[in-house]
Amino acid sequence: MADSSFDIVSKVDKQEVANAVNQAAKEISTRYDFRNIGALVELSGDSITMKANSEERCLAVLDVLQTKLVKRGVSLKSLDYSDDGDPRPSGKEYRLDAALTEGISSENAKKVSKLIRDEGPKSVKAQIQGDELRVTSKSRDDLQEVQRLVKTADLDFAVQFTNYR
């Protein structure tokens, strides 16, 4: 019997992010508490920019955006905030930038590989392949156990499982 395998990846559905940003922008433009403060959220490439006339309002824009992202199934772990998530003054307004991160870095891949080796079933092997991790085993039950293990681990990046065969 051939080995079964799956890949552990960290990807972001860009269409869902665009939809969430558009929904947040629409809500911000219509909400009463955001009137006349210059609040906006926009997506350009792989970064999201939030602007408002005060630090508190900028954080409120971030909260609206995060709510829309969660409703659309996008993990908040895939956002990398500049300046530790604190809005910075830029002229008369405050800005907060968040970059979309994809792919598993080599040190994070090593952490997950070590976690699988130490706590996973013994028949399971993990290989780092670029920015993803391939997990193989003869037993599909062992692979499902590894998926449970990785889901419950407190990782600082979003994970998805693809290519299950």
C-alpha positions, 0 to 999 in steps of 0.5 A: 500500500502506498503512503498517504500524505498531506501538505501543511500550508499557510495561504490567504484567499485574496478574494475573501480579503478583498471582500472583507475590506470592501464590506468594512469600507462600506460599513465605515462610510455608513456608520454614524460614529465614523462620520466626518473623521476621515476614516477609511480602509483600503487594500493595495496589493498585499497590504491593508491601510487604515486611516482616521483622525485619532488613534482610537478611531483608527483602532475602531476601523481595525476592529471593524476590519477584523470582524469582517475578516473573521466572518469571511473565514480569514485568519487574523494570524495572517495579518502582520501589523507594522509598529506592533499594531499601534497607529502612528501619526502621519500628518493630521491623521493616524495610519495603521498598515497590515501586510498579508503574510503567506507561506511558512518560514523555515524556522516555523516549518522546523518548529512544526516538524519538531512538534510532529516528531516529538508528539505525533505518531512514530510512523509519520514523517514531515519534510520541508518543501519550500514554504510548505510542509509535506507529512507522509505516513502509511496510516491515514489515521496517523495523518488525521492525528497529526492534523488534530495536533497541529490545529490544537498547537498554539502557532503564530501563523495560520495553517491549512491542510491541502493535497490530502491523498 
